[in-house]
Amino acid sequence: MGAPRVSIVVTTYNRAGLVCKALDSVFDQDYPESQREIILVDDGSTDGTRELVQARYGDSLRYVFKPNGGFASACMLGFSLARGQIIAQLDSDDTWSRDKLSSTVPRFDEADDIVAVFHDLAIVKADGRTDTTIWAGSPVRLTDAPGDALGPYLAGYPLPCWTSASLWRRAALERILPLPEGLEAYVDAYCARHIIFLGRVCAMPQALGTYLVHADNDSGKGGSKPRLERIERDIRGSRAMSEAFNRRCEQFGVEPSFRRTVIQKLALAEKCLDRELLLGGRWRALTWTRVNELGLPAFVQLHLFFQLCLPGRLASFLKNRVIGRFVPLD
């Protein structure tokens, strides 16, 4: 049998209560079964995931168990095993709509230089409500038609990439791997920020799946890691992401805008601020905003001060409406 057209890489860790719903949404796709393969990388689950998956799905997917090493290592293993021309990722707590693959995979046939396809996801809250999507309110500057994403991103606009809503052309993905040392999460963001140097992308506005907010993911502010460990992980990852992106810019002879540089620094600064708050409280965090190693512009220091001293909604308003008038930070 020849290689499949698309490889579906699902990663999981101790989500026995959710992983089958995710996998069922893959098996329910209206995309031809003969043109797809399903790879499930289990990052050392101890909650019976292995027994559950093997009993339910048997040989209909490729189940790979590895010692716990973190999300990024699980993704790398999945990527290395993929045989398809296209790689589609799915988090084990999310789901796809039935037409996800049939709607997205053919987009790569529109041009050889299309390296990624993104789409929206409906947000499902813990109580089951779905009243918005991930892209809602986000200043996405990409289009459904194949287009350049590097220019808008360098200018400071976001990339609409989420693990369960991203597909990669494998030949392009292999050119930007391996992941940088220190990056243990946010693989989707790394891949998107680097693959856009190699070609065009399609950003489809349809919500072709669901993103579940719950206590065990980053959006739910939970997870199996202690809070300080999670913050330190995010700081290492933010540094690694910024350094890798700057190297890529040098490689291709482009320069990020001042706005993009500020956004990178702000992302790292907010994570460092969380660490200082946890370790020493508000006074230590306030001191850090004035004396730190990041070389923050004065208006970013002012934003961090607002964030520490004002109610959350007011701080957010000042960030987006006042500071953002000079350097939009969305």
Secondary structure by P-SEA (a helix, b strand, c coil): cccccbbbbbbbccccccaaaaaaaaaacccccccbbbbbbccccccaaaaaaaacccccbbbbbbccccaaaaaaaaaaaccccbbbbbccccccccccccccccccccccccccccbbbbbbccccccccccccccccccccccccaaaaaaacccccccccccccaaaaaaaacccccccccaaaaaaaacccccbbbbbbccccbbbbbcccccccccccccaaaaaaaaaaaaaaaaaaaaaaaaaacccccaaaaaaaaaaaaaaaaaaaaaaccaaaaaaaaacccccccaaaaaaaaaaacccaaaaaaaaccccccccccc
